[in-house]
Amino acid sequence: LPYVRSLSGDIFPTVAGFLTLLALPYIKRRIRLWDVLGLLLGVLFLVVSPVLWPDNANHIEEQFSHITLTVLPMYLIGICYDHQSIKNSLFWASFAGSGAMFMYQIYQLMLGREMLADGMHQAYMTLPSAMYLIYWAFEKNSFKYWALALISAVFVSSFGTRGPLVILLVFIAIRFFIKFSKTKSGIVQFLVIIGTIIGLSVLLSGNILVDIAEFLSEKLGSWGFSTRVFDYFIEGNFADGSGRDNISSTILEAIKIHPAFGYGLMGDRVIAGNYAHNLFLELWGQS
């Protein structure tokens, strides 16, 4: 968007920090002295990190506003979080978030910009909304909500990046297990287990998944959306590292040199020239 693109990196942390500031009258009723000291300690650590690890200074300064205005305040949000009181609002916020991103994609297509590349940023921004819509479908168990959840999942896959799609599949499996575990009837549990085994056997034994991927690839491609995820699956390269194997191996070699003490905050950026793309390696490399 004109004039917005150059400011987009600072818009989200600024809005998040401002909303947290507005919530302070409610937060202060729940926050304790130890919570304040912990947050101040986090800020102090962030401030002195460039001195402790001067090679990482540029990367730390680049993420400073995101950490101070978005990441650290999430602790305050966690203290005050009451899902039952705001779950309806979260549903509508998720619906609006997915809808807004969809309208933005339509706007891009109207300008003639086909979504052929990997829209990783957009996919991960849409992912929380899609996850909550799926959660809502499990809770309400209604056809219209399941249809909305399916549409949101397909929409996330249309950005051409595999990580969010894998997260959605794992999330669905976890939600299914939680809902199934609450069923008290032994007969129902038995039937669900048998049905799941049969369903997975049918999907994995033939070409049904490939046929579905080909169908979605053809349809989304004809509309201008990215088909990268489905093309990877059709070609049998869904688990391919896309160049990230070199990043992982570089960080692993660096960890072998200093296994006990890592390379400081944002150290993976200095070691490999990019972030780790792996939470375990990122934490170990920075420890």
PyMOL commands that set and color helices and strands:
alter all, ss='L'
color gray80, all
select helices_A, chain A and resi 5-22+24-27+33-52+54-71+73-80+83-110+120-140+143-157+162-181+186-205+208-223+228-235+244-257+267-272+279-286
alter helices_A, ss='H'
color red, helices_A
deselect
rebuild
show_as cartoon
